[in-house]
């Protein structure tokens, strides 16, 4: 899905989604024309980021948490 759809589904602005990407929290692929393409599971990732940020975690801490979750999912899957 494109960034506008991800924004719509999560309620997070396009600008903030780009910031999350620049911070290493999201890893969209790019089309040949340069458009970002997000996977369906990125909706859950963004919701986790928002939840953790509202709980007071900083983005570097959230990045560490997400890396642990991704690593665990890779071991399980």
Secondary structure, 3 states (H helix, E strand, C coil): CCHHHHHHHHCCCHHHHHHHHHCCCCCCEECCCCCEECCCCHHHHHHHHHHHHHCCCCHHHHHHHHHHHHHHHHHHC
